[in-house]
């Protein structure tokens, strides 16, 4: 009985070895030799990959003015009262200057405790409270920017804070179309040169990715000298031109 069990086990082992040997061999496709088999690669690992850039100049038609009020007093209530009165005057100046109410938005409001260090008692002492209220105002009448800035500075008086102005294009879609054409042309030229250098034929794009770069122009000036009274001259602000840039990444196929 024991000999029969050993014989059966040996037969199973032989069959297992034969099976493993068969699994280790790959039968070639009918009609082809192993040397003719090709490795299939991911499509994104093939072709000629290039990036293209398109840039166009645009004339800004919108100015965003960041401004506000900063008041400090011995108590929170007093600081809030001063800030509220000054901000109301500033908002009136914006409205009178043609800024639509929907184009004005609160960006930051803060009540901050102001302290100083007492060397004698070795501790901080509260000396007052500061209220800061900042808004953004979108100005669509570009010729009125300087007069609006001056009116705001006078309305808020010494509490006025003007952080800066940024310029942008309200609807940049037309500029993006021009930049897109330039970016694709740039990519096609680069891919064509690479194909020529590699002595291959360039095919059609198999992958295209777009990324827009749009940086508004920021203008900053110290307006502190304007708040003491009405300025003798209107503040000169020139929007100039801005650049709209668009990038594309393209993968071109290589023809056989």
C-alpha positions as CSV (number, residue, x, y, z in Angstrom):
1,X,0.0,0.0,0.0
2,X,2.8,2.4,0.9
3,X,4.6,1.6,-2.5
4,X,1.4,2.4,-4.4
5,X,1.1,5.8,-2.6
6,X,4.7,6.7,-3.4
7,X,4.2,5.7,-7.1
8,X,1.1,7.9,-7.3
9,X,2.9,10.9,-5.8
10,X,5.8,10.5,-8.2
11,X,3.4,10.5,-11.2
12,X,1.8,13.8,-9.9
13,X,5.2,15.4,-9.5
14,X,6.2,14.4,-13.0
15,X,3.0,15.9,-14.4
16,X,3.5,19.1,-12.5
17,X,7.0,19.5,-13.9
18,X,5.8,19.0,-17.4
19,X,3.0,21.5,-16.9
20,X,5.4,24.1,-15.6
21,X,7.7,23.6,-18.6
22,X,4.9,24.1,-20.9
23,X,3.9,27.4,-19.2
24,X,7.4,28.8,-19.7
25,X,7.2,28.7,-23.5
26,X,5.3,31.2,-25.6
27,X,3.9,29.9,-28.9
28,X,4.4,32.3,-31.7
29,X,1.4,33.6,-33.7
30,X,0.7,31.4,-36.7
31,X,2.6,32.6,-39.7
32,X,5.1,34.8,-37.7
33,X,8.4,34.2,-36.1
34,X,9.5,35.5,-32.7
35,X,11.7,38.1,-34.2
36,X,8.6,39.6,-36.0
37,X,6.7,40.2,-32.8
38,X,6.3,43.9,-31.8
39,X,6.0,45.3,-28.3
40,X,2.9,47.4,-27.8
41,X,3.7,50.7,-26.1
42,X,1.4,53.3,-24.5
43,X,0.3,55.8,-27.2
44,X,1.5,58.7,-24.9
45,X,5.0,57.3,-25.0
46,X,5.2,57.5,-28.8
47,X,5.4,60.4,-31.2
48,X,6.9,63.8,-31.1
49,X,6.0,65.9,-28.0
50,X,6.4,69.7,-28.2
51,X,5.1,72.8,-26.5
52,X,4.0,76.0,-28.2
53,X,3.5,79.5,-27.0
54,X,1.3,82.3,-28.3
55,X,1.4,85.9,-27.0
56,X,-0.7,88.9,-27.9
57,X,-0.9,92.4,-26.6
58,X,-4.2,93.7,-25.3
59,X,-5.4,97.1,-24.3
60,X,-7.1,97.0,-20.8
61,X,-10.7,98.1,-20.6
62,X,-11.2,97.5,-16.9
63,X,-9.4,98.8,-13.8
64,X,-9.8,97.3,-10.4
65,X,-9.1,99.7,-7.6
66,X,-8.3,98.2,-4.2
67,X,-9.0,100.8,-1.5
68,X,-10.4,101.2,2.0
69,X,-10.4,102.8,5.4
70,X,-8.2,102.3,8.4
71,X,-9.3,104.0,11.7
72,X,-7.7,103.7,15.2
73,X,-9.2,104.9,18.5
74,X,-9.1,104.2,22.2
75,X,-12.2,101.9,22.0
76,X,-13.6,99.5,19.4
77,X,-16.9,101.5,19.2
78,X,-15.1,104.7,18.5
79,X,-12.8,103.1,15.9
80,X,-15.8,101.5,14.2
81,X,-17.7,104.8,14.1
82,X,-14.9,106.6,12.5
83,X,-14.3,103.9,9.9
84,X,-18.0,103.6,9.1
85,X,-18.3,107.3,8.5
86,X,-15.2,107.5,6.3
87,X,-16.2,104.4,4.3
88,X,-19.7,105.8,3.6
89,X,-18.1,108.9,2.2
90,X,-15.7,106.8,0.1
91,X,-18.6,104.7,-1.3
92,X,-20.5,107.9,-2.2
93,X,-17.4,109.1,-4.1
94,X,-17.3,105.9,-6.0
95,X,-20.9,106.0,-6.9
96,X,-20.7,109.7,-8.0
97,X,-17.7,108.7,-10.1
98,X,-19.8,106.2,-12.1
99,X,-18.8,103.0,-10.3
100,X,-21.8,100.6,-10.3
101,X,-22.8,99.2,-6.9
102,X,-22.5,95.6,-8.3
103,X,-18.9,96.3,-9.2
104,X,-17.9,97.1,-5.6
105,X,-17.1,94.2,-3.2
106,X,-15.8,94.0,0.3
107,X,-12.5,92.1,0.4
108,X,-11.3,92.5,4.0
109,X,-12.7,93.6,7.3
110,X,-10.7,93.4,10.6
111,X,-10.7,94.8,14.1
112,X,-7.2,94.6,15.6
113,X,-6.1,95.4,19.1
114,X,-3.1,97.8,19.2
115,X,-0.6,97.3,22.0
116,X,2.8,98.7,23.1
117,X,5.4,97.2,25.3
118,X,5.7,98.6,28.8
119,X,9.4,98.3,29.8
120,X,8.6,99.3,33.4
121,X,6.1,96.5,34.0
122,X,7.5,94.2,31.4
123,X,4.2,93.6,29.7
124,X,2.1,94.6,26.7
125,X,-0.4,97.5,27.2
126,X,-3.5,98.0,25.1
127,X,-3.4,101.5,23.6
128,X,-6.3,101.3,21.2
129,X,-8.1,99.4,18.5
130,X,-7.7,99.6,14.7
131,X,-10.6,98.9,12.3
132,X,-9.7,98.1,8.7
133,X,-12.2,97.9,5.9
134,X,-10.9,97.2,2.3
135,X,-13.0,96.9,-0.9
136,X,-12.4,96.5,-4.6
137,X,-14.1,98.8,-7.1
138,X,-14.2,97.9,-10.8
139,X,-13.9,101.0,-12.9
140,X,-15.1,100.6,-16.5
141,X,-14.7,104.2,-17.6
142,X,-10.9,104.2,-18.1
143,X,-10.7,108.0,-18.6
144,X,-12.2,108.5,-15.1
145,X,-9.7,106.5,-13.1
146,X,-7.6,109.5,-12.0
147,X,-10.5,111.6,-10.9
148,X,-12.1,108.7,-9.0
149,X,-8.8,108.0,-7.2
150,X,-8.6,111.7,-6.2
151,X,-12.3,111.8,-5.1
152,X,-11.8,108.7,-2.9
153,X,-8.7,110.1,-1.3
154,X,-10.5,113.4,-0.4
155,X,-13.6,111.6,0.8
156,X,-11.8,109.3,3.2
157,X,-9.4,112.0,4.4
158,X,-6.5,110.7,6.4
159,X,-8.2,107.4,7.0
160,X,-8.0,106.5,3.3
161,X,-5.9,103.6,2.2
162,X,-5.4,102.8,-1.5
163,X,-3.5,99.6,-2.0
164,X,-3.2,99.7,-5.8
165,X,-4.8,99.3,-9.2
166,X,-4.8,96.3,-11.5
167,X,-5.8,96.4,-15.2
168,X,-7.5,93.6,-17.1
169,X,-9.7,92.8,-20.1
170,X,-13.3,92.2,-19.3
171,X,-13.7,89.7,-22.1
172,X,-10.4,88.2,-23.3
173,X,-11.9,85.5,-25.5
174,X,-10.9,87.2,-28.8
175,X,-7.3,87.6,-27.6
176,X,-7.2,83.9,-26.5
177,X,-8.2,82.9,-30.0
178,X,-5.3,84.9,-31.5
179,X,-2.9,83.5,-28.9
180,X,-4.2,80.0,-29.5
181,X,-3.5,80.2,-33.3
182,X,0.1,81.4,-32.6
183,X,0.7,78.7,-30.0
184,X,-0.4,75.9,-32.4
185,X,1.7,77.4,-35.2
186,X,4.7,77.5,-32.9
187,X,4.2,73.9,-31.8
188,X,3.8,72.8,-35.5
189,X,7.0,74.5,-36.5
190,X,9.0,72.9,-33.6
191,X,7.6,69.4,-34.4
192,X,8.4,69.8,-38.1
193,X,12.0,70.7,-37.3
194,X,12.4,67.7,-35.0
195,X,10.9,65.4,-37.5
196,X,13.3,66.7,-40.2
197,X,16.3,66.3,-37.9
198,X,15.2,62.7,-36.9
199,X,14.5,61.9,-40.6
200,X,10.9,60.8,-40.0
201,X,7.6,61.9,-41.4
202,X,5.3,64.0,-39.1
203,X,1.8,62.8,-38.7
204,X,-1.3,64.5,-37.2
205,X,-1.7,65.6,-33.6
206,X,-2.7,62.7,-31.3
207,X,-2.8,64.8,-28.1
208,X,-3.4,68.5,-27.4
209,X,-3.4,70.2,-24.0
210,X,-3.9,74.0,-23.4
211,X,-2.9,76.2,-20.5
212,X,-3.6,79.9,-20.4
213,X,-1.4,82.4,-18.6
214,X,-3.1,85.7,-17.9
215,X,-1.5,88.2,-15.6
216,X,-3.2,91.6,-14.9
217,X,-1.0,94.6,-14.8
218,X,-0.7,96.0,-11.3
219,X,-0.1,99.7,-10.7
220,X,1.0,101.0,-7.3
221,X,1.6,104.5,-6.0
222,X,1.9,106.3,-2.6
223,X,-1.4,108.2,-2.3
224,X,-0.7,109.5,1.2
225,X,0.0,113.0,0.0
226,X,-3.4,113.1,-1.6
227,X,-5.5,112.7,1.5
228,X,-4.7,116.0,3.1
229,X,-6.9,118.0,0.8
230,X,-8.0,118.3,-2.8
231,X,-5.1,117.6,-5.2
232,X,-3.9,120.5,-7.4
233,X,-3.8,118.1,-10.4
234,X,-5.6,114.9,-11.3
235,X,-3.6,111.8,-10.5
236,X,-2.2,110.5,-13.8
237,X,-2.8,106.8,-14.3
238,X,-1.9,105.2,-17.7
239,X,-3.1,101.6,-18.3
240,X,-0.8,101.0,-21.2
241,X,-0.9,97.5,-22.7
242,X,-0.9,94.0,-21.2
243,X,0.2,90.6,-22.5
244,X,-2.0,87.6,-22.8
245,X,-0.1,84.4,-23.2
246,X,-1.3,80.9,-23.9
247,X,0.6,77.6,-24.0
248,X,-0.2,74.3,-25.7
249,X,1.4,70.9,-25.5
250,X,1.0,68.7,-28.6
251,X,2.0,65.1,-29.4
252,X,2.3,64.5,-33.1
253,X,2.3,61.0,-34.5
254,X,5.2,59.6,-36.5
255,X,4.2,58.1,-39.8
256,X,5.7,54.8,-41.0
